[in-house]
Amino acid sequence: MYFCSMVTRKDLATLIAFLLFLGGFTSLMLSMVGIRWSFLSWLDDIGPLFGLIAKIAMIVFAIIILALVQTQKEEEDGEPSA
């Protein structure tokens, strides 16, 4: 119960972005040697180009989420950004 009160939205967004980046990056690297994650194999079943674009989009969206979360964190802390 105490742990749930410690987790903020920013922490949750950072965790989701990390998992999204990790899943997209490892899936992209594994697909280069012919291995597929089973839970993301449906992306490649639609088409190889679609799978590639979706994996790259996962990585890009993760970076965008992290950038947005970090800029909001600085603004809410009241500290001026350098």
C-alpha positions as CSV (number, residue, x, y, z in Angstrom):
1,M,0.0,0.0,0.0
2,Y,2.8,2.4,0.8
3,F,4.5,1.7,-2.5
4,C,1.5,2.8,-4.5
5,S,1.5,6.2,-2.8
6,M,5.2,6.6,-3.7
7,V,4.7,6.0,-7.5
8,T,3.9,9.2,-9.4
9,R,2.6,9.7,-12.9
10,K,6.1,10.7,-14.0
11,D,7.6,7.5,-12.6
12,L,5.0,5.5,-14.4
13,A,5.5,7.3,-17.7
14,T,9.3,6.8,-17.4
15,L,8.7,3.0,-16.8
16,I,6.4,2.7,-19.8
17,A,8.9,4.6,-22.0
18,F,11.7,2.4,-20.8
19,L,9.8,-0.8,-21.5
20,L,8.7,0.6,-24.9
21,F,12.3,1.5,-25.8
22,L,13.6,-1.8,-24.5
23,G,11.0,-3.8,-26.4
24,G,11.4,-1.9,-29.7
25,F,15.2,-1.9,-29.6
26,T,15.6,-5.6,-28.7
27,S,13.0,-6.6,-31.2
28,L,14.8,-4.5,-33.9
29,M,18.1,-6.1,-33.0
30,L,16.8,-9.6,-32.9
31,S,15.0,-9.2,-36.2
32,M,18.3,-8.5,-37.8
33,V,19.5,-12.0,-37.1
34,G,16.1,-13.6,-37.9
35,I,14.7,-14.0,-34.4
36,R,11.3,-12.6,-33.4
37,W,9.7,-11.8,-30.0
38,S,6.6,-13.9,-29.8
39,F,4.4,-11.1,-28.5
40,L,5.5,-8.8,-31.3
41,S,5.5,-11.3,-34.1
42,W,2.1,-10.1,-35.3
43,L,3.8,-6.9,-36.4
44,D,6.0,-8.9,-38.8
45,D,3.0,-11.0,-39.9
46,I,1.3,-7.9,-41.4
47,G,4.4,-7.1,-43.4
48,P,8.1,-6.8,-42.9
49,L,8.2,-3.1,-43.7
50,F,5.3,-2.4,-41.3
51,G,7.1,-4.4,-38.6
52,L,10.3,-2.4,-39.1
53,I,8.4,1.0,-39.1
54,A,6.5,-0.1,-36.0
55,K,9.6,-1.0,-34.1
56,I,11.3,2.2,-35.0
57,A,8.2,4.1,-33.9
58,M,8.3,2.3,-30.6
59,I,11.8,3.6,-30.0
60,V,11.0,7.1,-31.2
61,F,7.9,7.4,-29.0
62,A,9.8,6.2,-26.0
63,I,12.4,8.9,-26.5
64,I,9.6,11.5,-26.9
65,I,7.8,10.4,-23.7
66,L,11.1,10.5,-21.8
67,A,11.9,14.0,-23.1
68,L,8.4,15.3,-22.2
69,V,8.5,13.7,-18.7
70,Q,11.9,15.2,-18.0
71,T,11.0,18.7,-19.1
72,Q,7.8,18.6,-17.0
73,K,9.7,17.4,-14.0
74,E,12.1,20.4,-14.2
75,E,9.2,22.9,-14.6
76,E,7.2,21.5,-11.7
77,D,10.1,21.5,-9.3
78,G,10.3,25.2,-9.6
79,E,14.0,25.1,-10.6
80,P,14.9,27.2,-13.6
81,S,16.3,25.2,-16.4
82,A,20.0,26.0,-17.3
